[in-house]
Amino acid sequence: MRIFGIGIQELLIILVICLLIFGAAKLPEIGRALGKTIKEFKKSMKETDSEEQKK
């Protein structure tokens, strides 16, 4: 299984590095912040598209 051209082994290595850098306690907070950021970005893109369609 490949996600964005990255395999399972590469994802595990990235996860271990993130655990070492940020610690296990910070990862949920970082994930939540990233999720909110993506949600806001998608929302702003939809608003921009709807404003362009109105014109």
Secondary structure, DSSP 8 states (H G I E B T S, - for coil): --BTTB-HHHHHHHHHHHHHHH-TTTHHHHHHHHHHHHHHHHHHHHHHHHHHHH-
